[in-house]
Amino acid sequence: MSDTPDTIVLIHGFWVTPRSWEHWVTHYQDRGFRVLTPTYPGLEGEVEAINADPSPLETLTAPQIIAHLSTVVEQLPTPPILMGHSAGGAFTQVLLDRGYGASAVVLNSAPTEGVTVTPFSQLRSTFPVLRNPANRHRAVGFTFEQWNYAFTNTFDEQTARALYERYAIPAAGGILWDGVLANLLPGPQDIAVDYHNDQRAPLLFISGSEDHIMPPSVQRANAAHYKGDTITEVELFEGYAHLLPAQQGWERIADVALDWALRHAR
């Protein structure tokens, strides 16, 4: 029993902050776990403060985020369970590849380098950033309509608007642009992993069937890239949108994620 992980690290994605994990934090703490929700460098404030001054996002890079997350995990006495949502899922995969974590679960994960599946709904969701190359140097937010399409397309409008007000912040346009260009450049870029790494811990992809910005086809393609012997699995949840950590019924997904991570932890 002493080898069972006692810490869970929840890594948020773009357009939100650690606040988006608020229900999961309490849920896991009630089960006796220590729960950490590190944010990105320069974004330590609350949603309201970041929206008032999103300038730190203009120069934020993926290596800065990964370095910061690595430092958080390195300081723990034992390997934690890693969980990442959206872009946080891609960062989780990088951490896992670098030897961190006892096991990992990614939810509606952004893809790591080499995954070229780009469904129309994903293109439409990210168009507000990718339509203008100048956005590489900007913090780019979503209107409510754009947010609703990308994050909460299965939610009722009142709930979607409330979550938009509570969670939404701009995203670092440069990181999204770099992710698109990574597959066109020679050599590994910022979000590259070794898909043949047999030393990494087990990884579960959780996918919402109705996700627009990171659809199931992206999750399946990302998982299929892993060719080693280490456990890599995909589980689909019907009826869930991108923001499944806040969607009605999230408790079931949180329990499935944790139980899988504990079963496969090493």
C-alpha positions, -999 to 999 in steps of 0.1 A, spaced: 0 0 0 30 23 6 37 23 -31 3 38 -39 5 74 -52 -8 99 -27 -6 130 -49 -25 140 -80 -12 168 -103 -40 184 -124 -27 203 -154 -51 227 -171 -53 236 -208 -55 268 -228 -83 294 -225 -88 284 -188 -68 284 -155 -65 258 -127 -99 271 -116 -114 248 -142 -104 218 -120 -121 232 -89 -147 203 -86 -120 176 -91 -98 191 -65 -124 188 -38 -135 154 -51 -100 139 -49 -92 156 -16 -123 139 -2 -108 106 -12 -76 114 8 -53 127 -19 -30 157 -20 -40 176 -51 -18 202 -69 -30 224 -97 0 243 -111 -6 271 -135 16 284 -163 44 308 -155 32 344 -152 -5 334 -148 -6 329 -110 -35 353 -106 -72 346 -108 -92 346 -140 -104 382 -134 -68 395 -130 -56 376 -161 -84 390 -182 -76 425 -170 -39 420 -180 -32 390 -203 2 404 -214 22 375 -198 5 352 -224 20 372 -253 55 358 -247 47 325 -230 63 294 -246 57 257 -243 93 250 -230 86 275 -202 55 257 -192 71 223 -194 101 234 -173 78 249 -147 56 217 -145 87 196 -143 100 216 -113 67 211 -95 67 173 -100 104 170 -93 99 184 -58 75 157 -48 88 128 -26 71 101 -47 59 100 -83 23 114 -86 -6 106 -108 -6 131 -136 -38 143 -152 -41 169 -180 -69 184 -199 -66 198 -235 -32 214 -239 -25 202 -204 -29 167 -219 -1 173 -243 21 187 -215 13 156 -195 25 134 -223 58 153 -225 63 149 -187 55 112 -189 80 108 -217 107 125 -196 102 100 -168 78 118 -145 46 104 -130 35 70 -118 7 69 -143 -12 95 -164 -47 103 -177 -53 129 -203 -88 143 -211 -96 156 -245 -59 160 -250 -42 183 -275 -20 162 -297 18 157 -294 40 163 -324 34 141 -354 -3 137 -350 -17 153 -382 -54 145 -379 -72 179 -381 -110 175 -382 -131 204 -395 -145 211 -360 -110 215 -347 -101 239 -375 -132 260 -368 -125 260 -331 -89 273 -334 -96 296 -364 -98 328 -341 -61 322 -334 -48 308 -367 -66 332 -390 -40 359 -385 -2 352 -383 1 383 -361 -16 363 -334 17 345 -328 26 375 -306 -8 381 -290 -30 367 -262 -61 356 -281 -95 352 -264 -127 337 -274 -161 354 -277 -188 336 -260 -201 321 -293 -166 308 -301 -161 294 -266 -195 277 -267 -187 260 -300 -152 249 -288 -158 241 -251 -195 238 -242 -215 228 -273 -236 202 -254 -243 225 -224 -274 246 -220 -268 283 -227 -272 295 -192 -246 271 -179 -222 277 -208 -224 315 -202 -217 311 -165 -187 289 -171 -174 313 -197 -175 341 -171 -159 319 -145 -132 301 -164 -124 318 -198 -91 336 -204 -71 343 -236 -46 318 -249 -10 322 -260 -12 325 -297 24 318 -302 21 283 -287 -8 274 -309 10 286 -340 42 268 -330 21 236 -326 8 239 -361 42 246 -376 59 218 -357 48 191 -381 63 211 -410 97 217 -395 126 192 -394 135 176 -361 116 174 -328 99 206 -317 85 217 -283 57 191 -279 76 160 -292 77 127 -274 94 94 -281 65 72 -291 87 41 -286 97 49 -250 90 17 -230 102 34 -198 73 58 -196 44 51 -172 10 39 -184 -13 65 -202 -50 67 -206 -67 89 -232 -103 100 -221 -123 114 -250 -157 131 -251 -177 120 -281 -190 156 -288 -157 174 -283 -152 200 -312 -117 213 -305 -100 180 -297 -124 154 -311 -122 116 -306 -103 111 -339 -75 132 -325 -74 112 -293 -73 79 -312 -46 91 -336 -25 104 -307 -28 71 -288 -21 51 -320 13 68 -324 26 50 -293 43 19 -305 61 7 -274 50 -20 -249 39 4 -222 1 5 -216 -17 31 -237 -55 30 -238 -84 51 -250 -118 54 -234 -147 72 -250 -175 89 -230 -206 95 -250 -223 129 -249 -194 149 -235 -180 181 -249 -145 196 -245 -150 210 -210 -159 176 -195 -142 184 -162 -172 208 -156 -199 189 -174 -228 173 -155 -217 138 -146 -180 147 -143 -178 127 -111 -181 94 -130 -152 105 -153 -131 116 -123 -136 83 -106 -128 63 -138 -97 83 -143 -84 79 -108 -93 42 -105 -75 35 -138 -44 56 -127 -42 37 -94 -46 3 -110 -18 10 -135 5 31 -113 41 20 -111 
